[in-house]
Amino acid sequence: MPLPRTRGTALRQQLAELRGPDVAPKALDARALAALAANPGCDRRALLDGAGVDKAKLASALGAPSAFGMSQFAFMRGNAFEARVKADGGAELLRLVHEKLDPGAEPPGSGAVPDLSAVGPEGRAKRTELALREATEAGSWTLLDHPMLALDVAGSAAFLEPDAVVVHPDGDWTVVEIKSFPMLDGSADPAKVGAAARQSAVYVLALEEVAARLDPAPAVRHRVLLVCPKDFSNLPTASAVDVRKQRAVTRRQLDRLTRVEDIAAALPEGSCFSPGLPAEELITAVEAVPATYAPECLSACELAFHCRARSRAEGAVTSLGRSLRAELGGLTTVTDVLAAAHGEAGDPGDPAVAALRRAALLRAEALSGTVPEARAGKAGVPQSQASGTAGPVGGDVPGPVGGVPGGREATACR
């Protein structure tokens, strides 16, 4: 007689059915988890990642393959830079950790670099935990090169491999992230730094789970070390990055993944995301899961091109960017925005509607030199305001939405 299903086994069976028969789950990595945390409102990504669906293969089967990933040149350049940073037993890397994060500690000499080799990801994760325990007890600088960490995601273990973890003499642990994009005059591209911070926050969470199993539990520092090439050279430089905000966002999103069965329960009976199914069936299954597309998805999700095409077809304003979507309030489609701007729909008392009408009149004035009185009356704005001589709209002059000039709305709604 088979054992009764528990909540965990029932969920795993349900997710396996969504992947398709004999389709192995795609392991979650830190990049995927960070991207998921960056778009927490997307049920589609939460379900597909939680079920272990290979989104790259799914996108190809849908007819919208993605050009997602790192070029071979960038991959080789990154490996060469990382090897240079970790040369000589990680002496330069430990020096940077000491300089940027722990200048009060004794300077690192020749730090220990334990062997973390083992069979399989589970074996490597256990070997990493043992090495962390031994290094903490030893009370000396220790560099763990590509350790393996396990993080519980929706009831199953996701195995993560940070570039390095450093154990300080006081027993604290620090995540080190090595990237090949440059730091120019001490600063780097904010978007790339933000992506690295979200990825590092995932490693911090995984380290915290390891630390919680030790007694006493060591401290996992929330300031990680980001190592990049200095200016246009191949010399390493570093910056301390506080990831407390990213850690909190990622933690909330991972907690939300435990409810992935609620998303799956709303799917039609027999839904499956196996890439071997006909495209029509896959499109039906994928569209049954709500998505929240934004332009940022193009750099983080393999399904971005498919979702972008659907978002544009529906006229959703999120395809123009999250910031614009936030400014428009209850106006969720381009059709609604244009109708509100032309005075054909919308509540005149809504600040977003009033600002859109103001923006449309300013655009008409700029193009023609004068604003027709009929147009001003149709938009529900007095002629004195339409001419820009007096009178605020919704208390703002010249009528921005959330501080954004009216010309922006006019351009977006043209």
N, C-alpha and C positions, 0 to 999 in steps of 0.2 A: 504493500500500500504506500503510495507516494506521500512524502511529508507535506503538511499544509504549507501554503505559501505565506511567508511573512511579508510585511510591507516592503522591505528592501528587495527580496527576491521577486516579488510581483512587479515592482517597478523595473528591475533589470530585464525581466521577461518582456514587459511591454515595450521597452526601448529597443530590445533586440528585434521584436516584430516590426517596429517602425524602420529599422535599418534594412530589413529584408533577410530572407533565409540565407544562411552561410556567408553573410557579410560581416567581416571582422570590424569591431569598433575602431575608429580613429582616435588615438590617444590625444587627450587635451594637453597642450603645452602652455607655457607662460604667456606667449604672444596671444594665443586664442583666448585665454582667460582675461588678459588685460583688455583685449578688444571687446570682449563681452561686457566687461565692467564699464567701458567707455560708452556703450549704448545699452543701458539697462532696460529700456522700454521695449526692446525688440524681442517679442515672444518667439519669432521664427528662429533667430540665432540661438536663443536659450534652449529651445527644444532640440534643434539639430546638433548643437554642441553637446548637450546633455546625453543625447542618444548615440553620440560617436559617429555621426554621419560625415562622410568625406565630402565636404562642400565643394571642393574643386571638381571632383568627378560629377557631382550632382549638377553643378553649373554647366559643365560641358554637355551633359545629357539634356539639359533644358534649352540648349542652343545659345547660351550666353556665357561662353568660356571667359575666364578672367585672366588677366595678365598679372596675376598676384604673385609676389615673391621677390627674392633678391637676385640680381644679376650675377653671373658667374664671376665677373671681374670684381664686383663688390664683395662677394663671398671670399675670394682668394685674398683680397686686400685686407679684409677683416681678420682672417686667420693669421696672416703675416704679422699684423699689428699686435694681435693678442699674444702670439709667440714671443714677440719682442718684450712686451710688458711683463711676461712671466719668466723671462730668461734668468739664469743664475739663481734658481730656486725662489724666484719671485722677489728678489731683493728690491728692485725698483717699485714694485707694487706695494710691498710692505712699507717702504719709505713714504709713499704717497698716503697710505692709510694713516701712518703715524703723523705726518705733517698736517693733513686736512681734518682728521677726526679725533686723534688722541695724542696731541702734542705733549701732554703731561706725563705720559707713560715713558718707560725706558726705551731708548731708540732700538729698533730691531736690528739684530745682527744677521746671522744666518738662520732664518726661521725654519721650522720643521715643515715638511711637505709629505704628509702620510700617503701611503698607497691606498687608493680607494677601489681597486679593481675587484670585481666579484662577478658571479654568474647571474645574468638577468637583471632587470631593473629592481626587482624586490631585493635581491642579494646586495646590489650596490647601495640601495637605500639603507639597509641594515648596517652595512659596512660604514657608510657615512655617519650614521647615528653613533656608532661605536667610536669613530675617530673624533667626532665632536665632543663626546664625553671624556675621552682620554686627553684631548687638548685642553679642555676646560680645567680638568684636574691638575694638569701639568703647570698651568699658569705662565705660559710663554707664548710668544708670537708663533702662530701656526697658520699656514695657508692650505686650504682645501681646494684643489684644482678640479673644476667640474664635478662637484659632489652631486649626488642624486637624492632628491627630496620627494616625499610623497605627501600629497594634499588631498583630503577627502572632498570630492565633488559629487554631489547628488548621490551619495551612498557608495561611490566607487573611488578607487585611488587614481589620481592623476600624478604621473611621475615627471618631475621638473628638474632641469639641470642648469643651475646658474653658472656664470663664468667662473666665479670664485666666491668663497666664504672665508673670512679672516677671523680667527679667534684672538682676542686681545689678551694681554697678560692678566687683566682683572677678570677674565672669563666671559666678557661680552662678545657677542657675535655680530659681524657686519657683512652685509651683502655687497659684492663688487660687481658692477656691470661695465663691460668693456665694449665700446662702440667705435666704429671707424669714421664717423662724421667728425669734422674738426671743431675745436674750440678756438675761435678767433678773438684775440684780445681778452681772453678769459671768459668768453660767453659763447654759447652754441645756439643753434636753431631751436627756438622755444617749443615748436611742435615735436621735434625729435627728442628733446629732453623730456617733454611730457610723456611721450610714448615709452621712453626708457624708464621713467619713474613708475608708470603703471605696471610695467613688466617686473620691475624690482619689487613692487609692493606684493606681487604674487609670491615671490621668493621669501619675502619677510613673513608672510602668513604661513608658508610651509615650514619655515624655520621655527616659528612660534609653536607649531604643533609638536615638533621634535623637542623643543626646550621644555614643554609642559610635561613630557614623560620623564624628565630628569629631576632629581631631588638633591640639592635645591635647584630650582629652574633658573638657568642663566638668562641674562637680559639680551634680547634681540634689539639692536639699535635701529631706530626709525630713520636715521640719516644714513643713506647708502652712499657708496663712492662710485661716481661716474667717471670713467677713465676714457679719454679721447686723445687723438693726435693734436699737438700744439700747433696752431696756425696752419701753415701749409707744409709742415715737416712730418716726419714719422716718429717724432719724440713724444713720449706720453706726458700728458698733464691731467689733472683731476679736479673734480669739484664735488663738494658734499651736497647731496640733494635730500631734502626732507620729504618723506613719502607718507606721512601720517594721513593726509587727506586721501591720497590714492588707496592706501591700505583700507581705510574705512569704507570707501565706495566699493572696493573689490569684495570686502567682507559681506557687505549688504547684498551684493549681487550673487555671491556664492550661497548665501543663506536662501535667497530667492530660488535658486536652482533646485532646492529640495522640494519645491512645489511644481517641478516640471511635469509631474503626473497630472496636475490640474490642467495644464495646457494640452497634454496628450489626450485627456479625457474628452475634450471638446471637439476632437477630430472626428470626421465621419468614419464609420465602421470600415475596416480594411485598408485604411490609409497606410501607404508605404513609400519610403524615399529611396528605394534601391535604384541605383543608376541603370540597371538592366531593364527597367520597365519602359513602356512607350512614353514618349514625351508628353502626350496628352494627359496620361494618368499622373505623371510627375507634376505637371503644372497644376492640376486639380488639387493634388495633395499639398503642394507647397503653398498655393494661394489660400488654402484652408487655415493656415497659421498666420495671424496678423504680423506684419512687419513694420518697423519704424525706420524708414530710409532717410539718410542724410548724406551730403556729399563726402563727409569724413569716412563713410563706409568704403569708399573706393580704395582706400589705403589699408583697410583692415579686414575686409570680408570678401570671400571668394564669390558670394552670391550678389555682390554689389551691382553688377551690370544688369542682372535680371530684375532686381528690385528697383533700380533706377528707371528702367523702361516701364515697369508697371506704375511707378509713382508718377512719371511724366504723363502716361496715358490717362491716369485718373485726375491729373491737374493738381496734385497735392503740393502745397506750398513748402513742405519739408524738403522737397527736391531742390529748393533754392537756398537751403541752409537753416540750421536750428535757430540762429539769432533772429532771422526774419520771421520765422514761424512764431517765435515768442512775442514779437512785436505786434503781430496781427490778431492776437487774442482768439476769438471764436471763429474767425474767417479761416477755414481750413483748405479751401481750393482756390486756384487762380481765378476761376469763374466768379466765385463769391467776392474776391478782392476787386476785380474789375467792375462788377456790378455796384459795389459799395462806392468805388471811386467816382463812378459816373452818375451817382445819385439814383440808381435804379433799384437798389435794395439796401438793407442795413438800417440800423437804428442811428439817427443823427446824434443821439446822446452818447453813443459809444465813442470813446476817445480815438480808437483805431479808425473807425469809419470817418469821423470828423477830420482826422489828419490825412486820410487818403483823399478825401474830397478837396481839402486844401491843397494837397500836393498836385492833384489833377488840374486845379485852376492855375496854380503857379506854372505848371508845365505849359498849359495853353497860353498863358500870358507871355511866357518866354518865347514860344514859337511864333505867335502872331503879333505880339506887341500890345494887344488889348484883349480883354476878356469879355466875350459877348454877354450881354445882360441876361439873355435867356439861359445860357449855360450856368451863370451864377445863381439864378433863381432855381433852376432844376436841381442844383447841388445842395440847395437849402442853406447857402451862405450869402449874407448881405453883400451888395456890390462894394461897400466900403472895405469889407474884409477881403473880397476877391481882388481888389486892386492893390491890396497890401498897404493901405494908408492908415488903417486904424482897426482896432478890435481883435482880441485873441480868439482862437478856436480851442475850446476845451481848456482854456487857461494857459495855452502855450503860444508863443510867437517865435517863428512863423508857423507853428503847428507841427512839431515833430511827434513821432510815436516813440515814447520811451527815450527821448533825447536824440533820435536819429533824424537828420534833416529830411524835409519833405521830398527833395530830389531823389532820394534813395528809393522811396516808395513809388515815385513816378516811373523810375527806371525799371523797377522790378515788375510793375504792373502794366508796362507798355505792351 
